[in-house]
Amino acid sequence: ILNVEQSPQSLHVQEGDSTNFTCSFPSSNFYALHWYRWETAKSPEALFVMTLNGDEKKKGRISATLNTKEGYSYLYIKGSQPEDSATYLCARIHNAGKSTFGDGTTLTVKP
Amino acid sequence: EAQVTQNPRYLITVTGKKLTVTCSQNMNHEYMSWYRQDPGLGLRQIYYSMNVEVTDKGDVPEGYKVSRKEKRNFPLILESPSPNQTSLYFCASSSKTGVRTDTQYFGPGTRLTVL
């Protein structure tokens, strides 16, 4: 198993706060990294696909960066809202369909 | 509508009674996977399939079997379920051509309890 680690495990912020969390992965033989958002009682939904060193992706108030040389990706949420409360998962994609997920960061945004 | 479906959504069974969880996708995806999710842990890949009749073990394959006889279907089989297989199971699919650039599409999940 190639470890993917996410930190922190959980995060509690106030509405309006900006926050960020980390996904760390082995830097060798990098193929792709995916970010997913997972709300309770629902299925994980895709946020970003990161493939190239230095990639920066943005969707509304959420953005992500990728450093494949040092093996990490950051997810940023600007001005958190209660509806951002969810578990955020990153997954290291190997070729041919194999993927390894981190344990996730659970974000709770208090009104 | 593009989707991945799983059945059943909820299942309570007893130790040793064989069961099958079905998974079907209508997006003509080559890649399909099964994951389990346990409290405090992320998704752990059980098995994955690259195409019809091509499957491989993920990180936690013990106690499970899969088959891929048709492109759209990828059933998960528990020949002799045990209580440690109580979990939330997700099926997912993705396209081969976009495997690096396209994400996985997940089914709604199956919550399995083995007594």
Contacts between the chains, C-beta under 8 A, distances in Angstrom:
chain1	res1	chain2	res2	distance
A	1	B	59	5.3
A	4	B	42	7.9
A	6	B	42	7.7
A	31	B	100	6.3
A	32	B	99	7.9
A	32	B	100	4.7
A	32	B	101	7.4
A	34	B	103	5.4
A	34	B	104	7.3
A	36	B	103	7.4
A	43	B	90	6.7
A	43	B	106	4.0
A	43	B	107	6.5
A	43	B	108	5.7
A	43	B	109	6.1
A	44	B	43	7.3
A	44	B	90	7.4
A	44	B	104	8.0
A	44	B	106	5.1
A	45	B	106	7.6
A	46	B	103	3.4
A	46	B	104	7.3
A	46	B	105	7.9
A	49	B	100	7.9
A	49	B	101	5.6
A	49	B	102	7.0
A	49	B	103	5.8
A	51	B	100	5.8
A	51	B	101	6.4
A	89	B	42	5.7
A	89	B	43	6.9
A	91	B	43	7.5
A	91	B	104	7.9
A	93	B	99	7.2
A	93	B	100	6.9
A	95	B	99	7.2
A	95	B	100	7.8
A	96	B	50	5.6
A	96	B	56	7.7
A	96	B	99	7.7
A	97	B	31	4.3
A	97	B	32	8.0
A	97	B	33	6.6
A	97	B	48	4.4
A	97	B	49	7.0
A	97	B	50	5.1
A	97	B	56	7.6
A	97	B	94	7.6
A	97	B	99	6.8
A	98	B	45	6.7
A	98	B	48	6.0
A	98	B	56	7.3
A	98	B	58	6.7
A	99	B	33	7.1
A	99	B	45	6.0
A	99	B	48	7.9
A	99	B	104	7.3
A	100	B	45	7.1
A	100	B	59	7.0
A	101	B	35	7.6
A	101	B	42	3.9
A	101	B	43	4.3
A	101	B	44	7.1
A	101	B	45	7.7
A	102	B	42	5.3
A	103	B	40	6.8
A	103	B	41	5.4
A	103	B	42	4.3
A	104	B	42	5.1
